[in-house]
Amino acid sequence: MVLVSLGAGAPVFVGRAGELAVLDAALDRVRRGQPSAVFIGGEAGVGKSRLVSEFAARARAGGVTRVLYGYCLELSAEGLPFAPFTGVLRELVRGLGADGVAALLPGRGGRELGRLLPELGEPDLHGDQGEARARMFEQMLALFGHLAESGPVVLVIEDAHWSDRSTRDLLSFLVGNQQVLEGVLIVVTFRSDELYRGHPLRPVLAELGRLGWVVRFELPRLTRREGRELAAALLGREPEPELADRVFSRSEGNPLFLEALLRRGDLLGSGLPESLSDLVLADVRQLPAKTQEVLGALGVAGQRSGHALLAAVTGLGDRPLLAALEPAVSANVLVPAGDGYGFRHALIREAILGEVLPGERTRLHTRLAEILAADPSSVAPGRAVIEQAHHWYLAHDAARALESAWRAAAVAGRSLAHAERLALLARVLELWPALPDAAERLGASRLDVLQAVRAPPVCWSSAA
């Protein structure tokens, strides 16, 4: 189903009955004690998240105990390991408390998961790291199993096309072991149009697709009839045939683009934008200048940002920031997200980011990195160092990018995110030739870095 916004009115849904039936059937299998996972592909803007949101609402109404959401971030591929599972743990700690989560696990389970979320305790950094990683995966499996003892649980992993290697490994482990994970439905969304030939998610999908309890489908664009229903819902009346045909033809049934077209007043004129980016930005360009400036800062920060971080990077106080954000929320460009804000759709963020001039983008990345260095609590625990590495690198500050990548590699190693650790160490080696004093900055030689690549994770972290 597709969410449309009638100004300040209530949401209206159209279509997607068949896809909802597939999800309902998967949940029924879980209720009968059978394993079940659903992978939902589709192009950007086609309504994958909206479909899952509607299914989640129906599942809660039908007695599902919990619907847990984890989001893969664009930053994940650069070294933010286990991002969606860390988000799920944070949601559980917020609801149950750290002690409540730890109580669901026997022995030292909570401390093993402390690698992902510091609130759960200090992990044991000694011993064989391969065994530690296996224990952490087993504890995550046990956690979901215990949560499902009081009723079915739906675990949603969004935007898996951005997933890091560690997330893909843990997701594969959980789906592969669903025969012993009763009561948990796993739902994964991804942009199929992003899966180029060598994309790392492709082999994961192929491997998991061979399991008998895994269902995968592509969410199609709207039909002409559904497009007309969407137009009628947004306009509050039946659209004229010429209008409906022109909008559907131009959007080709993509709900996000169809809605953006419907919100314009010149649909039958010659003023239609030539690019999808211009189309997505049509509403943004009607917002006040200060709001657009804040949106640019949020776009550089990421898909979502906490209020405190956004206030710091923009230099606005609470009230001025809220005044600048309110028009964007009213226009359905932003949505509240936890203690901050997120773009309603990743395509909106991508389009806004494209409007930020290179010099301003560099300034904002620098500012974000400085804020995270001064106040790591501006982001979720465990993320500040890795996000600093991301921002210093995009700010083209080779010295700070080198230092932060070295520190972030140590953090990734402690989280048992081996692939992300190696990627960060590769960045250290990439930046090394540009800095004659690189060894002094790190307190380590290039040979030390090469040995760290070959060494077991975390045994070298004290040097970082």
NUKOLMI-442450 format. One line per field, with one value per residue (C-alpha): residue number from 1; residue in three letters; z, x, y. Coordinates in steps of 0.25 Angstrom, whole numbers, plus 2048, in hexadecimal, padded with zeros to 3 digits. Example, Ala and Ser with C-alpha at 12.3 -4.5 7.8 and 13.67 -1.06 7.14 Angstrom:
<nodes>
num [1|2]
residuo [Ala|Ser]
z [81F|81D]
x [831|837]
y [7EE|7FC]
</nodes>
This chain:
<nodes>
num [1|2|3|4|5|6|7|8|9|10|11|12|13|14|15|16|17|18|19|20|21|22|23|24|25|26|27|28|29|30|31|32|33|34|35|36|37|38|39|40|41|42|43|44|45|46|47|48|49|50|51|52|53|54|55|56|57|58|59|60|61|62|63|64|65|66|67|68|69|70|71|72|73|74|75|76|77|78|79|80|81|82|83|84|85|86|87|88|89|90|91|92|93|94|95|96|97|98|99|100|101|102|103|104|105|106|107|108|109|110|111|112|113|114|115|116|117|118|119|120|121|122|123|124|125|126|127|128|129|130|131|132|133|134|135|136|137|138|139|140|141|142|143|144|145|146|147|148|149|150|151|152|153|154|155|156|157|158|159|160|161|162|163|164|165|166|167|168|169|170|171|172|173|174|175|176|177|178|179|180|181|182|183|184|185|186|187|188|189|190|191|192|193|194|195|196|197|198|199|200|201|202|203|204|205|206|207|208|209|210|211|212|213|214|215|216|217|218|219|220|221|222|223|224|225|226|227|228|229|230|231|232|233|234|235|236|237|238|239|240|241|242|243|244|245|246|247|248|249|250|251|252|253|254|255|256|257|258|259|260|261|262|263|264|265|266|267|268|269|270|271|272|273|274|275|276|277|278|279|280|281|282|283|284|285|286|287|288|289|290|291|292|293|294|295|296|297|298|299|300|301|302|303|304|305|306|307|308|309|310|311|312|313|314|315|316|317|318|319|320|321|322|323|324|325|326|327|328|329|330|331|332|333|334|335|336|337|338|339|340|341|342|343|344|345|346|347|348|349|350|351|352|353|354|355|356|357|358|359|360|361|362|363|364|365|366|367|368|369|370|371|372|373|374|375|376|377|378|379|380|381|382|383|384|385|386|387|388|389|390|391|392|393|394|395|396|397|398|399|400|401|402|403|404|405|406|407|408|409|410|411|412|413|414|415|416|417|418|419|420|421|422|423|424|425|426|427|428|429|430|431|432|433|434|435|436|437|438|439|440|441|442|443|444|445|446|447|448|449|450|451|452|453|454|455|456|457|458|459|460|461|462|463|464]
residuo [Met|Val|Leu|Val|Ser|Leu|Gly|Ala|Gly|Ala|Pro|Val|Phe|Val|Gly|Arg|Ala|Gly|Glu|Leu|Ala|Val|Leu|Asp|Ala|Ala|Leu|Asp|Arg|Val|Arg|Arg|Gly|Gln|Pro|Ser|Ala|Val|Phe|Ile|Gly|Gly|Glu|Ala|Gly|Val|Gly|Lys|Ser|Arg|Leu|Val|Ser|Glu|Phe|Ala|Ala|Arg|Ala|Arg|Ala|Gly|Gly|Val|Thr|Arg|Val|Leu|Tyr|Gly|Tyr|Cys|Leu|Glu|Leu|Ser|Ala|Glu|Gly|Leu|Pro|Phe|Ala|Pro|Phe|Thr|Gly|Val|Leu|Arg|Glu|Leu|Val|Arg|Gly|Leu|Gly|Ala|Asp|Gly|Val|Ala|Ala|Leu|Leu|Pro|Gly|Arg|Gly|Gly|Arg|Glu|Leu|Gly|Arg|Leu|Leu|Pro|Glu|Leu|Gly|Glu|Pro|Asp|Leu|His|Gly|Asp|Gln|Gly|Glu|Ala|Arg|Ala|Arg|Met|Phe|Glu|Gln|Met|Leu|Ala|Leu|Phe|Gly|His|Leu|Ala|Glu|Ser|Gly|Pro|Val|Val|Leu|Val|Ile|Glu|Asp|Ala|His|Trp|Ser|Asp|Arg|Ser|Thr|Arg|Asp|Leu|Leu|Ser|Phe|Leu|Val|Gly|Asn|Gln|Gln|Val|Leu|Glu|Gly|Val|Leu|Ile|Val|Val|Thr|Phe|Arg|Ser|Asp|Glu|Leu|Tyr|Arg|Gly|His|Pro|Leu|Arg|Pro|Val|Leu|Ala|Glu|Leu|Gly|Arg|Leu|Gly|Trp|Val|Val|Arg|Phe|Glu|Leu|Pro|Arg|Leu|Thr|Arg|Arg|Glu|Gly|Arg|Glu|Leu|Ala|Ala|Ala|Leu|Leu|Gly|Arg|Glu|Pro|Glu|Pro|Glu|Leu|Ala|Asp|Arg|Val|Phe|Ser|Arg|Ser|Glu|Gly|Asn|Pro|Leu|Phe|Leu|Glu|Ala|Leu|Leu|Arg|Arg|Gly|Asp|Leu|Leu|Gly|Ser|Gly|Leu|Pro|Glu|Ser|Leu|Ser|Asp|Leu|Val|Leu|Ala|Asp|Val|Arg|Gln|Leu|Pro|Ala|Lys|Thr|Gln|Glu|Val|Leu|Gly|Ala|Leu|Gly|Val|Ala|Gly|Gln|Arg|Ser|Gly|His|Ala|Leu|Leu|Ala|Ala|Val|Thr|Gly|Leu|Gly|Asp|Arg|Pro|Leu|Leu|Ala|Ala|Leu|Glu|Pro|Ala|Val|Ser|Ala|Asn|Val|Leu|Val|Pro|Ala|Gly|Asp|Gly|Tyr|Gly|Phe|Arg|His|Ala|Leu|Ile|Arg|Glu|Ala|Ile|Leu|Gly|Glu|Val|Leu|Pro|Gly|Glu|Arg|Thr|Arg|Leu|His|Thr|Arg|Leu|Ala|Glu|Ile|Leu|Ala|Ala|Asp|Pro|Ser|Ser|Val|Ala|Pro|Gly|Arg|Ala|Val|Ile|Glu|Gln|Ala|His|His|Trp|Tyr|Leu|Ala|His|Asp|Ala|Ala|Arg|Ala|Leu|Glu|Ser|Ala|Trp|Arg|Ala|Ala|Ala|Val|Ala|Gly|Arg|Ser|Leu|Ala|His|Ala|Glu|Arg|Leu|Ala|Leu|Leu|Ala|Arg|Val|Leu|Glu|Leu|Trp|Pro|Ala|Leu|Pro|Asp|Ala|Ala|Glu|Arg|Leu|Gly|Ala|Ser|Arg|Leu|Asp|Val|Leu|Gln|Ala|Val|Arg|Ala|Pro|Pro|Val|Cys|Trp|Ser|Ser|Ala|Ala]
z [800|7FE|807|802|80A|808|80E|81D|81A|81D|815|80A|805|7F7|7F1|7F5|7FA|7F4|7FA|808|806|804|811|819|814|819|827|827|825|830|839|836|83B|82D|828|81F|818|80D|805|7FD|7F2|7E9|7E3|7EB|7EE|7EB|7F9|800|80E|80D|80A|816|81F|81B|81E|82B|82F|82C|833|840|83F|83D|84A|846|852|84C|83E|83F|834|830|825|81C|81A|80E|818|81B|80F|815|822|82B|82E|832|830|830|83B|844|841|845|852|855|853|85D|867|866|869|872|878|877|883|87D|870|877|87F|872|870|879|87E|878|86C|86E|86F|861|85B|862|856|84F|859|865|86F|86F|876|873|86A|86C|862|864|85E|851|848|83F|84B|851|844|844|852|84F|843|84C|857|84D|848|856|859|84E|852|861|85C|854|860|864|855|847|843|836|833|828|821|818|80C|80C|7FF|808|812|817|816|825|824|818|81F|82C|823|81C|829|82F|822|821|82F|82F|831|83F|840|842|842|83B|82D|826|81B|813|808|7FE|7F1|7E6|7DC|7E5|7E3|7D8|7D4|7DE|7EA|7F7|7FA|7EE|7F2|800|7F9|7F0|7FC|805|7F9|7F9|807|807|811|809|800|7F7|7EE|7E7|7EA|7DD|7D9|7DA|7D0|7C8|7D1|7DE|7D8|7D6|7E4|7EA|7E2|7E7|7F5|7F4|7EC|7F4|7E8|7DB|7D2|7C4|7BA|7B3|7C0|7C5|7B8|7B8|7C6|7C5|7B8|7BE|7CB|7C4|7D1|7DB|7E7|7EC|7DF|7DC|7E9|7E6|7D9|7DF|7E9|7DE|7D8|7C9|7C6|7B9|7B5|7B0|7BD|7C1|7C6|7BC|7C7|7D2|7DC|7D8|7DA|7E8|7EC|7E7|7F5|7FB|7F3|7F8|806|80D|80B|819|818|80C|812|81E|814|80D|81B|81E|810|813|821|81B|819|828|832|841|845|84D|842|838|841|843|834|830|83C|83F|84D|850|84C|83F|83B|83E|836|82A|82A|82C|81D|819|822|81D|80F|811|80E|81C|826|835|838|846|84D|83F|831|824|815|811|806|803|7F5|7FB|803|7F7|7EF|7FA|7FB|7ED|7EF|7F9|7F3|7F4|7FD|807|807|80B|816|81B|81C|823|82D|82F|832|83C|843|845|84A|854|858|854|85B|84F|849|84E|857|84F|842|844|840|834|82F|832|828|81E|81F|820|813|80B|811|80A|816|814|822|82A|821|823|832|833|829|832|83F|838|833|842|845|839|83E|84C|846|83F|831|82A|81C|820|828|81C|814|81E|81E|80F|810|81A|80F|804|80C|811|804|805|814|816|825|825|82E|838|838|83A|843|83A|82D|820|823|830|827|81E|829|82F|822|824|833|83B|83D|84A|84E|849|84D|859|84F|849]
x [800|804|804|7FF|7FE|7F2|7F8|7F6|7EB|7EC|7F4|7ED|7F1|7F0|7F4|7FE|7F3|7FB|808|801|7FC|80A|80E|802|804|813|80E|804|80F|817|80A|80A|818|81E|82A|827|82F|82B|834|82D|834|830|835|837|82A|821|81C|823|824|816|811|819|814|805|808|80F|802|7F9|803|802|7F3|7F3|7FB|80A|812|81D|820|82F|835|844|849|855|85C|864|86F|86F|878|883|884|877|876|869|862|853|855|85C|84F|846|84E|84D|83E|83D|846|83D|830|836|842|850|84E|841|848|853|849|844|852|859|867|86F|866|863|872|874|86A|871|87A|86E|868|871|865|865|872|881|884|890|89B|8A4|8A3|8A1|899|893|88C|888|881|87A|875|870|868|863|85F|857|850|84D|848|83E|839|837|82F|826|822|818|812|816|821|823|832|833|840|83E|847|850|857|85F|862|870|877|875|866|865|86C|863|857|85B|85D|850|848|850|84C|83E|83A|83E|839|82B|821|82A|826|832|82E|839|838|842|843|844|848|854|859|864|86A|875|86D|870|861|85F|866|85F|851|855|859|84E|844|847|841|833|82D|833|829|82E|826|827|81E|818|814|806|7FC|7F4|7E8|7F0|7F7|7E9|7E5|7F1|7EE|7E0|7E5|7EF|7E6|7DA|7D2|7D2|7DD|7D9|7DD|7E8|7EE|7EE|7F4|7FF|803|803|80B|815|817|816|80F|81A|812|81C|81D|80E|80C|816|810|802|807|80B|801|805|803|7FC|806|814|81A|81D|82B|835|83C|837|840|838|82B|82F|834|827|822|82F|831|824|829|830|83E|842|83B|842|84F|84C|848|855|85D|854|857|866|864|85C|84E|84B|851|84E|849|855|85F|857|856|865|869|85F|862|853|84D|841|836|83C|840|832|82C|835|831|822|81F|827|81F|812|816|819|828|82C|826|829|833|836|83D|83F|83A|83C|838|82B|833|841|83F|83B|848|850|84A|84C|85B|85D|859|864|870|87D|883|877|877|885|883|877|87F|88A|880|879|887|88B|87E|87F|88D|889|87C|87B|86D|868|866|862|86D|878|876|87D|88B|887|87E|88A|892|887|886|895|897|88B|891|89E|8A6|8B0|8B7|8AB|8A5|8B1|8B1|8A2|8A2|8AD|8A4|897|89E|8A1|893|88E|898|892|884|88A|886|892|88F|88C|899|8A1|89A|89E|8AC|8AC|8A8|8B4|8BD|8B7|8B9|8C7|8CF|8C9|8CE|8DD|8DA|8D0|8D8|8DA|8CB|8C7|8D2|8D4|8DC|8D6|8DB|8D3|8C7|8CA|8CC|8BF|8B8|8BE|8BD|8B0|8A6|8A7|8B5|8BB|8B0|8B8|8C1|8B5]
y [800|80E|81A|827|834|83C|849|847|83C|82D|823|81C|80E|808|7FB|7F0|7E6|7DB|7DE|7E0|7D2|7CD|7D3|7CF|7C1|7C1|7C6|7BB|7B1|7B7|7B6|7A7|7A5|7A5|7AD|7B9|7C4|7CE|7D6|7E2|7E8|7F4|801|80E|814|808|807|7FC|803|807|7F9|7F4|7FF|7FB|7EC|7F0|7F7|7EC|7E2|7EA|7EA|7DB|7D9|7D9|7DC|7E5|7EB|7EE|7F7|7F8|801|7FF|80D|812|813|805|800|80A|803|805|7F6|7EF|7FC|7F6|7ED|7F7|7FF|7F4|7F2|801|800|7F4|7FB|807|7FE|7F4|7FA|7F5|7EB|7E7|7E3|7DC|7D4|7CE|7C7|7BD|7BF|7CA|7CC|7DA|7DD|7D6|7DF|7EB|7EB|7F1|7F9|7FE|7FF|7F0|7EF|7EE|7E2|7D9|7DE|7D2|7C4|7BF|7C9|7BF|7B8|7C5|7C9|7BC|7BE|7CB|7C6|7BB|7C5|7CD|7C1|7BD|7CC|7CB|7BE|7C2|7CE|7C6|7BD|7C7|7C8|7CA|7D3|7DA|7DF|7E9|7EC|7F8|7FC|7F0|7F5|7FE|7F2|7F0|7E3|7E0|7E3|7DA|7CF|7D0|7D1|7C4|7BD|7C1|7BD|7B0|7AC|7B0|7A1|7A3|7B1|7AF|7BB|7C5|7CA|7D1|7DB|7E2|7ED|7F1|7F9|7F0|7FB|7FD|7EE|7EF|7E3|7E2|7E7|7E0|7DE|7D5|7C9|7CA|7CB|7BF|7B6|7B9|7B8|7A9|7A7|7A2|7AC|7B8|7C0|7CB|7D4|7E1|7EC|7F1|7FF|803|7FF|80A|808|808|815|81B|817|81E|82B|82B|829|835|83E|83B|839|830|835|83A|82E|837|83B|82C|827|832|82F|820|821|82A|823|815|810|814|818|822|829|828|82F|83A|83D|83E|848|851|85B|85B|84D|850|85B|85B|85D|84F|84C|845|83D|834|83C|849|842|83D|84B|852|853|856|862|868|868|874|876|873|866|862|866|85C|851|853|851|845|83F|83F|83A|82E|828|82B|834|837|844|848|845|84C|858|858|857|862|86B|86D|86D|863|86D|872|864|85F|86B|868|859|85B|85F|852|849|850|84E|83F|841|83D|833|833|827|824|830|837|837|82F|831|82B|824|822|827|835|835|831|83C|847|842|844|853|856|85C|855|860|860|851|851|85B|853|846|84D|853|846|83F|84A|849|83A|83B|845|83E|82F|82F|837|829|81B|814|80E|816|823|81E|817|822|82C|823|825|834|837|82F|836|843|840|842|837|838|837|82D|824|825|823|817|810|813|80E|801|7FE|800|7F7|7ED|7ED|7EB|7DF|7E6|7E0|7E5|7F3|7F3|7EF|7FA|805|7FF|800|80F|811|80B|813|820|81D|822|830|832|832|832|826|81D|828|82B|81D|819|80D|80A|806|7F8|7F8|7FB|7F0|7E7|7EB|7E7|7D9|7D9|7D3|7DE|7E7|7E2|7EE|7F8|7FE|805|80C]
</nodes>
